[in-house]
Amino acid sequence: MLVAKESELRGKYDIEWKITGVASRRIGWVADPNGLDPQSILNHQWPEAPAWKKCQNVRQWLAYADPSVFFEISSLERRTGQPAIDHIKAALESGAHAVSANKGPVVHAYRELRDLARSKGLKFLFESTVMDGTPIFSMFPHSLPAVELRGFRGLLNSTSNVVLTEMEKGLSFDEAVKKAQEIGVAETDPSDDLDGWDAAVKVAALAIVLMDEPLRLDQVDRTGIRALTPQQVRAARAAGMRYKLICRAERTADGVRASVRPEQLPMTDPFALLEGTTSAIRFDLDVFGLSIIEHKPGVIATAYGLLADFIRAVK
Amino acid sequence: MLVAKESELRGKYDIEWKITGVASRRIGWVADPNGLDPQSILNHQWPEAPAWKKCQNVRQWLAYADPSVFFEISSLERRTGQPAIDHIKAALESGAHAVSANKGPVVHAYRELRDLARSKGLKFLFESTVMDGTPIFSMFPHSLPAVELRGFRGLLNSTSNVVLTEMEKGLSFDEAVKKAQEIGVAETDPSDDLDGWDAAVKVAALAIVLMDEPLRLDQVDRTGIRALTPQQVRAARAAGMRYKLICRAERTADGVRASVRPEQLPMTDPFALLEGTTSAIRFDLDVFGLSIIEHKPGVIATAYGLLADFIRAVK
């Protein structure tokens, strides 16, 4: 995405960039303050040492790579949000903006990371964590100032959506999961999706950031789609309804109540028509209702969210 | 809206305000640099002179009221955009930010007003012109940087939407128009809505601003809903389809092609489900498809768009 948008970044935003470090479980902490070649990285081709150096840990790596922006895109660890939280802290403390596509740090350490970033005059941004690059977290402060967000309803988990659609078409639960894996939507272990954890983490992230509510993940009332039988799913369809895994949050006198559970929607509900990786959210504001639908995103949509945060961080 | 959000404006945004001038065809150019009482204005009660002064024209009024922000909310004059354009120019030249809910100045003088505002270090904002306060014009530069907007499809005229729904239910065209007037959606002379002018002006405004295309209103291929008979509308419904007045714009090798015309949508299209004052737009971006739906807005939604622009202008 950085390469694809390079000329626009330079021409329209006056942004030049180089990649001074890359790290993953497989390659370790690789850094070169003079810049690594993006095309070589994309092709998994590494130049001969000593053009680059392998560091021992995140702090050594940050010190050597000296980034102005740090991208955190490791997988979700839903229980603790680690080690992503520690990595983001280290990056902010080293003077780099932090851009994350990982929901864990938002759910487990939003206020701490936000305040740390502020105290350093830096940004902690995470647009890609919910609905990829679709404007959600960046939209509220700028485009919806002074609104009261009373609640929201979302269709936010692609795997569940694909599995339910395939069950409607006649597949068993296991066959439907296999289909979702084959088309690249579901992971090898899709438990977090099927048990509603992915959706619950998204609800919590939205409530914590947009509703300023210190919601814990275990406070989200969560039911996944495992208990639904193909018979139930097809009976609903025959009756003009459709099961969807629906996320909800609502502000009440006792704080925000949040849930994730399968619901039967009538075919007159726009959410009932959404299939595949399409996701959607409806915000209940004091001034109007606002729905946002992201149609059939691929991995490029997540990458775009990181790029958009990058532009917002450095401009 | 200013009164309703007063404590939030002060507490969250550190914005204090007073109304130093109000003008309309009926009351003339009323100004008081010490501030007019908002509650009296809402009640159409005017204090005794000489607490306030009636000016002769917009420049005298601006000079006496000395505003930092000017709100332009006169009715659309679709042929020339006047006198709103001249009023906005005068306001910008006097040193005030200009916030407009009127599409005319955007369609007839966008670049001139944008450049004038820039040259003065001021803002010319107009979020309320399309879909009220729903994030559109404010969303693109901030939340969708570096995207390529290839085209869009919108359902943007409430009157047509209500009239078509009422015709589906069995009313004649004239009865349906009367119904739309009774519920406060259609104006006394609804021609601009029924002939597709309102929708065409919105398409032009979106293409001019978001696609950077100097589209003229007469370049929008425009068909309204007058030619549709109740028989056609009901036959479509019986066949599982629904007529909606659809706006389209698409970037082609020869520039942007734009149209407004009634189209039959299948009931599997989320736009087919939208009724009443609900409006929607789907943007075709290079990174994903993005739909935005504004559910059942009232006049407060337009007022909110002006308030949001006000906050963006002064912060």
Contacts between the chains, C-beta under 8 A, distances in Angstrom:
chain1	res1	chain2	res2	distance
A	5	B	146	5.2
A	8	B	146	5.2
A	9	B	146	6.7
A	12	B	146	6.9
A	13	B	145	7.1
A	13	B	146	7.2
A	127	B	143	8.0
A	132	B	288	6.9
A	133	B	287	6.0
A	133	B	288	6.8
A	134	B	288	7.0
A	134	B	290	6.2
A	135	B	135	7.1
A	135	B	139	5.6
A	135	B	143	3.4
A	135	B	144	6.3
A	135	B	290	7.8
A	138	B	142	6.4
A	138	B	143	4.4
A	139	B	135	5.6
A	139	B	139	6.1
A	139	B	142	8.0
A	139	B	143	5.0
A	142	B	138	6.4
A	142	B	139	8.0
A	142	B	142	4.5
A	142	B	143	6.8
A	142	B	312	7.4
A	143	B	127	8.0
A	143	B	135	3.4
A	143	B	138	4.4
A	143	B	139	5.0
A	143	B	142	6.9
A	143	B	143	6.6
A	143	B	308	7.1
A	144	B	135	6.3
A	144	B	308	6.9
A	145	B	13	7.1
A	145	B	308	5.5
A	145	B	311	4.5
A	145	B	312	7.1
A	146	B	5	5.2
A	146	B	8	5.2
A	146	B	9	6.7
A	146	B	12	6.9
A	146	B	13	7.1
A	146	B	307	6.6
A	146	B	308	7.1
A	146	B	311	6.3
A	147	B	304	7.4
A	267	B	267	7.5
A	268	B	273	5.8
A	269	B	273	7.7
A	270	B	270	4.1
A	270	B	273	5.3
A	270	B	274	7.7
A	270	B	293	7.2
A	273	B	268	5.8
A	273	B	269	7.7
A	273	B	270	5.4
A	273	B	273	7.6
A	274	B	270	7.7
A	282	B	293	7.9
A	282	B	295	7.5
A	287	B	133	6.0
A	287	B	297	8.0
A	287	B	300	5.7
A	287	B	301	5.7
A	287	B	304	4.0
A	288	B	132	6.8
A	288	B	133	6.9
A	288	B	134	7.0
A	288	B	294	5.6
A	288	B	295	6.4
A	288	B	296	7.3
A	288	B	297	4.4
A	288	B	298	7.9
A	288	B	300	7.7
A	288	B	301	4.4
A	288	B	304	7.3
A	289	B	293	7.9
A	289	B	294	7.3
A	289	B	295	3.2
A	289	B	296	6.6
A	290	B	134	6.2
A	290	B	135	7.9
A	290	B	292	7.2
A	290	B	293	7.2
A	290	B	294	6.3
A	290	B	295	7.2
A	291	B	291	7.5
A	291	B	292	7.1
A	291	B	293	3.9
A	291	B	295	6.7
A	292	B	290	7.2
A	292	B	291	7.1
A	292	B	292	5.9
A	292	B	293	7.9
A	293	B	270	7.2
A	293	B	282	7.9
A	293	B	289	7.9
A	293	B	290	7.2
A	293	B	291	3.9
A	293	B	292	7.9
A	293	B	293	7.5
A	294	B	288	5.6
A	294	B	289	7.3
A	294	B	290	6.3
A	295	B	282	7.5
A	295	B	288	6.4
A	295	B	289	3.2
A	295	B	290	7.2
A	295	B	291	6.7
A	296	B	288	7.3
A	296	B	289	6.6
A	297	B	287	8.0
A	297	B	288	4.4
A	298	B	288	7.9
A	300	B	287	5.8
A	300	B	288	7.7
A	301	B	287	5.7
A	301	B	288	4.4
A	304	B	147	7.4
A	304	B	287	4.0
A	304	B	288	7.3
A	307	B	146	6.6
A	308	B	143	7.1
A	308	B	144	6.9
A	308	B	145	5.5
A	308	B	146	7.2
A	311	B	145	4.5
A	311	B	146	6.3
A	312	B	142	7.4
A	312	B	145	7.1
